[in-house]
Amino acid sequence: MKKILLIAAAGFLAFGTVAASAADMAPVVAKAPPPPAPVYDPWTGIYIGGNFGSGLANFDFSGTTTGTLKGTPFQETFNGSRSQHGWLGGGQIGINYEIMPRLVVGVEGDIDWSNIKGSVSACSSKTAAGVIDCATSAGKIDDFGTVRGRVGYVFDNLLVFGSGGFAWARETASVTETCNGAKCPKTSGVLAINSASYSATPDGWAAGAGFEWRVLPNWLLRVEYLHLQFNHASSTYSLNGTVGAAPFASTSNVSANTGVEVLRVGLSYLFNWGAEPLVR
């Protein structure tokens, strides 16, 4: 009987110890795995596309004319300003590199064909001999291009950027003399003088700003402003013929400064280099 009581007491003690230990243990809750990191389509990659828009140019020119009239040598100076405007269109190719989640750098090259043209009439200065000429000058920017560095800041699907670098253009012009003589431009002798044509390929600089909107994962819609500046571009043209019955011949040397304002829209396809974790 004593053995049975001892066994029962030991069992109760063991059960109480196990129950107390179980009560002291905190419940174990399984943790869910962390969600995958969100991804974004990076701006890093090569892009190619097209653009169109309009341009406004201001062409400031000056120069010196030397020649002969009735066998008598003369020299004149002239200056003027010509406004030109028209459409443009072309393409661009470039590369972006997102050096950190919101900062993008890159290089872009573009070429645009244009119909930026205009004309103006200007007169040369009167000399001691009383010789003066007036002429109509017409010009056109046939095409231009740039190679620019770019730096931009990303706001989700919007890239705001600035750019600057090298620019070139191809300009053509013609000059038609409208009068010659001491009382020019009010009166003039009968002219039989050729119209001269000349061209120039000035180089200079370009700077501007704009934004690109990622309308689809690989399609970028842009609006961009550029200023192109070409200084001290030189050209030469010659006129010859008759003023009345007198033989006339002249050569003019021109120096011009041209500023071009460009506003254009474009669409590019970005060959980006894979998605990356979003750490914005």
Protein Blocks (a to p, Z undefined) as FASTA:
>chain_A
ZZmmmmmmmmmmmmmmmmmmmmmpccdddddddddddddddfbdcddddddddddddddd
dddddddeehiacddddddddddddddddddddddddfbfkbccddddddddddddcddd
ddddddfkopacddddddddfbdcdddddddddehjaccdddddddddddddddddfbgc
jklckbccdddddddddddddddddddddddddfbfkbccdddddddddehiacdddded
dehjaccddddddddddddddddddddddddebjaddfZZ
